[in-house]
Amino acid sequence: MNFAYQLLEKVMDKEFIVIDSLIDLITLTKIVKQTSPKKIFINIENTVQHIYFSESTGELVYKPCLVLPVTSHLEKVVSKLTLDNYVLLSNDENTFVGYVNTEVISKNLLNQYEQIQAYLNTILQTIDESCTVIDRDANVVFWTKGAEKIFSVKEQEIIGKPITEFFSTEQLEILNTLKTGSSVYHNQHHARNDLVVMINSNPVYYNGEIIGAVVSETDITSQILLNNELYLTSERLFTLEEEVRKTLPTANPFNNIKGSSQALKQTLTIVEKAAKTNASVLIYGESGVGKELFAKAIHNLREEAKAPFVAINCGAIPSGLFESEIFGYEKGAFTGADQRGKKGKVELARGGTLFLDEIGEMPLDMQVKILRLLQEKRFYTVGGTKEIEADFRVVAATNRDLKELVKDGKFREDLYYRLNVVNIKVPPLRDRIEDIIELTHYFLFEISVKYNRPIHGISQTVMQTLLKYSWPGNIRELKNVVERLVVFSENGNIKTEDLPIEMEGISNSSNPVSSSIPIQLTVDENLSLDNQLQQYEKTILLRELNKVNGNKLLCAKNLEITRATLYNRMNKLGIK
């Protein structure tokens, strides 16, 4: 039952009597006089009448009475009323539950109106945001405390007056809504030269006609200023990274992707094929698998050495700042902003790669603009009037199922197919267990150097625990665990008890004899990091092979890797 039906129950009068049997006139007159002012109705042979005693005539007066269900719409009941008739209301059991007439409805509707006004006023004075309501003549009907705070205009000064007396017409989005019926959602709006707000606006309709407009505003000036500071810092860091990158020799594009498992090799093969074209690439993978490393590998394979790689995390930017972050804005947009304007990520990526990380988190309204950008390779800056040509290759990544998001209406189907020209699935760490050993040793050496805490070895017990764990956080989680082990190490020894609590109960039961044998770090410190790690891995494999007298099947079993992986690593490291 909606509000209109519930309202009928609230405005009806429940103090009444219904007489269902025939009684003599004297008794009936006595009952009517005694129960006044309570209303009396008589129901004889399904004919209902209202009875009252007339002082002027000294007789009973009978008035026909209409019966309607209590579930009737209030508007229907009102249409049946005249100045002196009654409507009796019944429920599903045909029991009379109340009555109304013009007097009852007028009094009780006024009471309900006053209650609703009390609710509305309390709501508007409770919310922090600025909320403004105007009528069809642009007079201010409601003005909240938030509006007072943002615009420095008191409620008593503005209520009942035209809003145009306080603000210039071109700065009033609410007037556009009132005149055209247009709605806006999460739009940046320059309410004053020194004030930027996030605005929502809707028209108020009654009987198909616009009778007013409502606008809510949140001050985001400080957020934009902070974002500009962050942008300038990021821009300086980006410039420094580019300068460093220019001084480094050309390296293997896959150098930062560690592992030699078959699952990883298959993924890298697909990456190499995709990088030979300018097609859009969509990278799928759980959180922590290193999707950005694969995006950078694609970039390094198909772009020139000086081409920019610009990444943006679609889930980390407030929806209101998304457009200016992607497309940039013109200089002098508002007081306090960078007077040079700001280049967006699209322009920074000119001649290179735009990496849209966590693309599944992109707001729906921005998806439309990104689709147009990808289709037409043209865009406008925020506040700009000149169309700019774009020149970049796009790589997107997500840990969510975009097909399901499309079904749920949370991701545009046309954008999905525009991005999903080539899709690459990065395998989770639990599907490439043989890479855990290499990654562990790599992180162990890297972090021990970072903290200047030499590590003498890692026991097979700890290693077997790492191999048996499911790694829901993937490579990022593995690196964090190794860092924890290094931080808590004592005298260069890593202890099982220093493993995270979620790894308790995971122990090595397959090779208890060798669990106490440490792996010694005996490498030439003058070599590069990759060469030191290869030398370290070679030492491990030679020692494990010596333990089993060269039995490669048993060696692979002890290390819990496939024999094919062992052969590949031996060939790569030059072990005969």
C-alpha positions in Angstrom: 0.0 0.0 0.0 1.5 3.3 -1.1 1.4 6.6 0.8 -1.8 7.8 -0.9 -3.6 4.7 0.4 -2.0 4.9 3.8 -3.1 8.5 4.1 -6.8 7.6 3.9 -6.3 5.5 7.1 -4.6 8.4 8.8 -7.3 11.0 8.0 -10.4 8.9 8.7 -12.3 9.2 12.0 -12.6 5.9 14.0 -15.1 7.2 16.7 -18.5 6.0 15.4 -21.3 3.5 16.0 -23.1 1.3 13.5 -26.5 0.0 14.3 -27.4 -3.2 12.4 -30.8 -4.0 13.8 -34.3 -2.5 13.7 -35.3 -0.6 16.8 -38.2 1.6 17.6 -38.0 5.3 17.0 -38.0 6.4 20.6 -35.1 4.1 21.5 -33.2 5.2 18.4 -33.7 8.9 19.2 -32.4 8.3 22.8 -29.3 6.5 21.5 -28.5 9.3 19.0 -28.9 12.0 21.7 -26.8 10.1 24.2 -23.9 9.3 21.9 -23.6 12.8 20.3 -21.2 14.1 19.1 -20.0 10.6 18.1 -21.5 9.8 14.7 -24.1 7.1 14.3 -24.8 5.1 11.2 -27.6 2.6 10.6 -27.1 -0.4 8.3 -30.4 -2.0 7.4 -30.6 -4.4 4.4 -27.3 -3.2 3.0 -28.5 0.4 3.0 -26.3 2.6 5.2 -27.5 6.0 6.4 -26.1 8.6 8.7 -28.5 9.6 11.5 -28.4 12.8 13.6 -30.9 14.7 15.7 -32.1 18.1 14.4 -32.6 20.6 17.2 -34.6 22.9 14.9 -37.2 20.2 13.9 -36.9 18.0 17.0 -36.7 14.9 14.7 -34.1 12.4 13.5 -32.6 13.2 10.1 -31.4 10.4 7.8 -28.7 11.0 5.2 -27.7 8.4 2.6 -24.1 7.2 3.2 -21.7 5.8 0.6 -19.6 2.7 1.6 -16.1 2.3 0.1 -13.1 0.0 0.9 -10.5 1.5 3.2 -7.9 0.6 0.5 -9.5 3.1 -1.9 -7.3 5.9 -3.1 -7.8 9.2 -1.2 -8.5 11.1 -4.4 -11.4 8.7 -5.2 -12.9 9.2 -1.8 -12.7 13.0 -1.9 -14.4 13.0 -5.3 -17.4 11.2 -3.8 -17.9 13.7 -1.0 -20.3 16.7 -0.9 -20.6 19.3 1.8 -23.0 17.3 3.9 -22.6 13.6 3.1 -20.4 10.8 4.6 -18.3 7.9 3.3 -18.1 4.9 5.5 -15.0 2.8 5.1 -14.8 -1.0 5.4 -12.0 -3.6 5.4 -11.6 -7.0 3.7 -13.9 -8.6 6.3 -16.7 -6.2 5.5 -16.2 -4.6 8.9 -16.6 -0.8 9.1 -13.4 0.7 10.4 -13.9 4.5 9.9 -15.7 7.3 8.2 -14.9 10.6 6.5 -16.7 13.8 5.6 -15.4 17.1 4.3 -14.8 18.4 7.9 -12.9 15.3 9.0 -10.7 15.2 5.9 -10.0 19.0 6.0 -8.9 18.9 9.7 -6.9 15.7 9.5 -5.2 16.5 6.2 -4.0 19.8 7.7 -2.6 17.8 10.6 -0.8 15.4 8.2 0.5 18.3 6.2 2.0 20.0 9.2 3.6 16.7 10.3 5.2 16.2 6.9 6.4 19.7 6.9 8.0 19.0 10.3 9.7 15.9 8.9 10.9 17.8 5.8 12.3 20.8 7.7 14.2 18.4 10.1 15.7 16.5 7.1 16.8 19.6 5.4 18.4 21.0 8.5 20.1 17.7 9.3 21.9 17.1 6.1 25.4 18.6 5.7 25.1 19.4 2.0 23.7 22.5 0.5 20.1 22.0 -0.7 18.1 24.7 -2.5 14.4 24.5 -3.6 12.7 27.1 -5.7 9.1 27.4 -7.0 8.0 28.0 -10.5 8.7 31.7 -10.2 12.3 31.0 -9.0 11.5 32.1 -5.4 13.5 30.2 -2.8 11.3 27.8 -0.8 13.9 25.9 1.1 17.5 26.9 2.0 19.5 24.5 4.3 22.3 25.1 6.8 24.7 23.7 4.3 23.7 26.4 1.8 24.2 29.0 4.4 27.7 27.7 5.1 28.8 27.5 1.4 27.2 30.7 0.1 27.3 32.9 3.3 23.6 33.8 2.9 21.2 33.3 5.9 17.9 31.5 5.5 15.8 34.4 6.7 17.5 36.7 4.1 16.7 34.5 1.1 13.5 32.5 1.8 10.5 33.8 -0.4 12.8 35.9 -2.6 13.9 35.4 -6.2 17.2 33.5 -6.2 18.4 35.8 -9.0 18.7 38.6 -6.4 21.6 36.7 -4.8 23.3 35.0 -7.7 24.0 35.8 -11.4 21.8 34.0 -13.8 24.7 32.3 -15.7 25.8 30.7 -12.4 22.4 29.1 -11.6 22.1 25.6 -12.9 18.8 25.3 -11.0 17.3 27.8 -13.5 18.2 25.6 -16.4 16.4 22.7 -14.6 13.4 24.9 -13.9 13.1 26.1 -17.6 14.0 22.9 -19.5 13.3 20.1 -17.1 16.9 18.8 -17.5 18.6 16.9 -14.7 22.3 16.8 -13.8 24.2 14.3 -11.6 27.6 14.7 -10.1 28.6 17.7 -12.4 31.3 20.1 -11.5 29.8 23.6 -11.3 31.4 27.0 -10.7 29.0 28.6 -8.3 31.3 31.5 -7.8 34.8 32.4 -9.2 36.3 31.1 -6.0 34.0 28.1 -5.5 33.6 24.8 -7.2 30.8 22.5 -6.2 29.6 19.0 -7.1 25.9 19.5 -8.2 22.8 17.3 -8.6 19.7 19.0 -10.0 16.1 17.8 -10.7 12.8 19.4 -11.7 9.7 19.1 -9.4 6.8 17.8 -11.4 3.1 17.9 -10.4 0.4 16.7 -12.7 2.9 16.6 -15.6 3.9 20.2 -15.1 7.1 21.7 -13.7 6.3 23.6 -10.5 9.8 24.0 -9.2 13.4 22.7 -9.0 15.8 21.2 -6.4 19.5 21.4 -6.4 22.1 19.9 -4.0 25.7 21.0 -3.9 28.8 19.8 -2.2 31.9 22.1 -1.9 34.8 20.4 -3.6 37.1 23.4 -4.0 39.7 22.1 -1.5 39.6 18.6 -3.1 40.4 20.1 -6.5 43.3 22.2 -5.0 44.7 19.1 -3.4 44.3 17.1 -6.6 46.2 19.8 -8.5 49.0 19.6 -6.0 49.1 15.9 -6.4 49.0 16.2 -10.1 52.0 18.6 -10.1 53.9 16.3 -7.9 53.0 13.3 -10.1 54.0 15.2 -13.2 57.5 16.0 -11.7 57.9 12.4 -10.7 56.8 11.3 -14.1 59.4 13.6 -15.7 62.1 12.2 -13.4 61.2 8.6 -14.2 61.3 9.5 -17.9 64.8 11.0 -17.5 66.0 7.9 -15.6 64.5 5.6 -18.2 66.2 7.4 -21.0 69.6 6.8 -19.4 69.1 3.0 -19.1 70.0 0.6 -21.8 67.2 -1.2 -23.7 66.3 -4.3 -21.7 64.1 -7.3 -22.0 60.4 -6.1 -21.9 59.6 -9.0 -19.7 62.5 -8.4 -17.3 60.3 -7.4 -14.4 57.9 -10.4 -14.8 59.5 -13.2 -12.8 58.7 -16.9 -13.3 59.1 -19.7 -15.8 56.0 -21.8 -15.4 54.1 -23.0 -18.4 51.0 -21.0 -17.5 53.1 -17.8 -17.4 54.9 -18.6 -20.6 51.6 -19.1 -22.4 50.4 -15.7 -21.1 53.7 -14.0 -22.3 53.2 -15.6 -25.8 49.8 -14.0 -26.0 51.2 -10.6 -24.8 53.9 -10.7 -27.5 51.3 -11.4 -30.2 49.0 -8.6 -29.0 51.9 -6.1 -28.8 52.5 -6.5 -32.6 49.3 -4.6 -33.2 47.7 -1.3 -32.1 44.6 -3.2 -30.9 43.1 -2.4 -27.5 44.1 -4.9 -24.9 42.0 -5.9 -21.9 44.0 -7.6 -19.1 42.1 -9.8 -16.6 43.6 -10.9 -13.3 43.0 -11.1 -9.6 44.2 -8.4 -7.4 48.0 -8.6 -6.8 48.9 -10.7 -9.9 50.9 -7.7 -11.4 48.5 -6.6 -14.2 50.4 -3.3 -14.6 53.7 -5.2 -15.3 52.0 -6.9 -18.2 50.6 -3.5 -19.4 54.1 -2.0 -19.3 55.5 -5.0 -21.2 53.0 -4.5 -24.0 53.9 -0.8 -24.0 57.7 -1.5 -24.1 57.2 -4.0 -27.0 55.2 -1.8 -29.3 56.2 1.7 -28.5 59.3 3.7 -29.0 61.8 4.1 -26.2 60.7 7.7 -25.4 56.9 7.0 -25.7 55.0 7.8 -22.4 53.2 5.2 -20.3 50.4 6.9 -18.4 48.5 4.9 -15.8 45.2 5.9 -14.1 43.4 3.9 -11.5 39.7 4.2 -12.3 38.8 3.1 -8.8 40.9 5.7 -6.9 39.6 8.9 -8.4 36.4 10.6 -7.0 33.7 10.5 -9.7 33.4 14.3 -9.7 37.1 14.7 -10.5 37.3 12.0 -13.1 36.6 14.1 -16.2 39.2 16.8 -15.4 41.7 14.0 -14.5 41.2 12.3 -17.8 40.8 15.3 -20.1 42.4 18.1 -18.2 40.9 21.7 -17.8 41.5 25.1 -19.3 43.6 27.8 -17.5 41.8 30.2 -15.2 38.9 27.9 -14.5 38.5 29.1 -10.9 40.4 31.0 -8.3 43.2 29.0 -6.7 43.5 26.6 -9.7 46.7 26.2 -11.6 46.6 29.3 -13.9 48.4 27.4 -16.6 45.5 24.9 -16.8 46.1 21.2 -16.5 46.8 18.6 -19.1 44.8 15.4 -18.7 46.0 11.9 -18.8 44.9 11.5 -22.4 47.1 14.4 -23.5 50.1 13.1 -21.4 49.8 9.8 -23.1 50.2 11.3 -26.6 52.3 9.0 -28.8 52.3 6.2 -26.1 50.0 4.1 -23.9 47.1 5.0 -21.7 46.6 2.3 -19.0 43.2 2.3 -17.5 43.6 0.2 -14.4 40.5 -1.2 -12.6 38.3 -0.2 -15.6 35.3 -2.0 -14.0 35.2 0.8 -11.3 34.8 3.6 -13.9 31.5 5.6 -13.3 28.8 5.0 -15.9 28.6 8.7 -17.0 32.4 8.6 -17.7 32.1 5.4 -19.7 30.1 7.2 -22.3 32.9 9.9 -22.7 35.6 7.3 -22.8 33.8 5.3 -25.5 33.5 8.5 -27.6 37.2 9.2 -27.0 38.2 5.7 -28.2 35.9 5.8 -31.2 36.7 9.3 -32.5 40.1 9.9 -31.0 39.1 13.5 -30.2 38.1 15.2 -26.9 37.4 18.5 -25.2 39.1 19.7 -22.0 36.8 20.7 -19.2 35.8 24.3 -19.9 37.4 24.1 -23.3 35.8 24.9 -26.7 38.5 23.5 -29.0 38.4 19.9 -30.0 41.8 18.1 -29.5 43.0 15.1 -31.4 44.2 12.2 -29.3 47.0 9.8 -30.2 47.5 6.8 -27.9 47.1 3.1 -27.6 44.8 1.9 -24.8 45.4 -1.0 -22.4 42.8 -1.7 -19.7 42.9 -4.0 -16.7 40.3 -5.3 -14.2 39.9 -7.9 -11.5 36.1 -8.0 -12.1 34.0 -10.0 -14.5 33.0 -7.2 -17.0 30.4 -9.5 -18.7 28.5 -9.8 -15.4 28.8 -6.0 -14.9 27.3 -5.6 -18.4 24.4 -7.9 -17.5 23.8 -5.9 -14.2 23.8 -2.6 -16.1 27.0 -1.4 -14.4 29.2 -1.4 -17.4 28.4 -0.3 -21.0 28.2 -3.2 -23.5 29.6 -1.1 -26.3 32.6 0.0 -24.3 33.2 -3.6 -23.3 33.5 -4.7 -26.9 35.6 -1.6 -27.8 38.1 -2.6 -25.1 37.9 -6.3 -25.4 39.6 -6.6 -28.9 42.4 -8.7 -27.3 42.0 -10.1 -23.8 44.7 -11.5 -21.7 44.2 -13.5 -18.5 47.1 -13.3 -16.0 47.2 -16.6 -14.1 46.9 -16.3 -10.3 49.9 -17.5 -8.2 48.2 -20.6 -7.1 48.1 -21.8 -10.7 51.9 -21.2 -11.2 53.2 -22.8 -8.0 56.6 -23.5 -9.6 57.2 -19.7 -9.8 56.9 -19.3 -6.0 60.5 -20.5 -5.5 62.0 -18.0 -8.0 59.8 -15.1 -6.8 60.6 -15.9 -3.1 64.3 -15.8 -3.7 64.1 -12.7 -5.8 62.1 -10.8 -3.1 64.3 -12.2 -0.4 67.4 -10.8 -1.9 65.8 -7.5 -2.9 64.3 -6.8 0.5 67.4 -8.0 2.4 69.4 -5.4 0.5 66.7 -2.8 1.1 66.8 -3.2 4.9 70.5 -4.1 5.0 69.7 -7.3 6.8 71.7 -10.2 5.3 69.8 -13.5 5.2 71.8 -16.7 5.5 69.1 -19.0 4.2 65.5 -20.1 4.1 64.6 -23.5 5.4 62.7 -26.1 3.4 60.0 -26.0 6.1 59.3 -22.4 5.4 59.6 -22.9 1.6 57.2 -25.8 1.7 54.7 -23.7 3.7 54.9 -21.0 1.0 54.4 -23.6 -1.7 51.3 -25.0 -0.1 49.6 -21.7 0.7 46.7 -20.6 -1.6 47.9 -17.0 -2.0 44.6 -15.1 -2.4 46.6 -11.9 -2.6 48.9 -13.4 -5.2 52.4 -11.9 -5.9 51.7 -8.8 -3.8 50.9 -10.9 -0.8 54.0 -13.1 -1.4 56.2 -10.0 -1.4 54.6 -8.8 1.8 55.1 -12.1 3.5 58.8 -12.2 2.5 59.2 -8.7 3.7 57.7 -9.7 7.0 60.1 -12.6 7.3 63.1 -10.4 6.6 62.0 -7.8 9.1 61.6 -10.4 11.9 64.7 -12.4 11.0 67.4 -12.7 13.7 71.1 -13.2 12.9 70.2 -13.8 9.3 67.9 -16.7 10.1 64.2 -16.9 9.0 62.0 -18.7 11.4 58.7 -20.6 10.7 57.0 -18.9 13.6 57.4 -15.5 11.8 55.0 -16.6 9.1 51.6 -14.8 9.1 48.9 -16.3 11.3 46.9 -17.4 8.3 49.7 -19.8 7.4 49.5 -21.6 10.7 48.9 -25.3 10.3 50.5 -25.4 6.8 53.7 -27.5 7.3 56.1 -29.6 5.2 55.4 -33.2 5.6 56.9 -34.4 2.3 60.5 -34.0 3.0 61.3 -33.8 6.8 64.9 -34.9 6.4 65.9 -32.0 4.2 63.8 -29.4 6.0 66.7 -28.3 8.2 69.2 -27.8 5.4 69.7 -24.1 4.8 70.2 -22.5 1.4 73.4 -20.4 1.5 73.6 -17.0 -0.2 77.0 -17.3 -1.9 76.9 -14.9 -4.8 79.2 -12.2 -6.4 77.9 -8.9 -5.1 79.5 -7.0 -8.0 77.0 -8.6 -10.5 73.6 -7.1 -11.4 70.6 -8.1 -9.4 69.3 -10.5 -12.1 72.8 -12.2 -12.5 73.1 -12.5 -8.7 69.6 -14.2 -8.5 70.6 -16.6 -11.4 73.8 -17.5 -9.6 71.9 -18.0 -6.4 69.3 -20.2 -8.2 72.1 -22.2 -9.8 73.7 -22.9 -6.4 70.3 -24.2 -5.1 69.7 -26.5 -8.1 73.3 -27.9 -8.0 73.0 -28.7 -4.3 69.6 -30.3 -4.6 70.8 -32.4 -7.6 73.9 -33.5 -5.5 71.6 -34.7 -2.7 69.8 -37.1 -5.0 72.9 -38.1 -7.1 71.6 -36.3 -10.2 68.1 -37.9 -10.2 66.2 -35.2 -11.9 62.8 -36.7 -11.2 63.4 -36.9 -7.5 65.0 -33.4 -7.5 62.0 -31.9 -9.1 59.7 -33.8 -6.6 61.7 -32.5 -3.6 61.5 -28.9 -5.0 57.8 -29.5 -5.9 58.2 -28.3 -9.5 57.6 -30.2 -12.7 60.5 -32.0 -14.3 60.0 -29.9 -17.4 60.5 -26.7 -15.3 63.7 -28.2 -13.8 65.1 -29.0 -17.3 64.2 -25.4 -18.5 65.9 -23.8 -15.5 69.0 -26.1 -15.9 69.3 -25.1 -19.6 68.9 -21.4 -18.8 71.5 -21.6 -16.1 74.0 -23.7 -18.0 73.8 -26.8 -15.8 74.9 -29.9 -17.7 
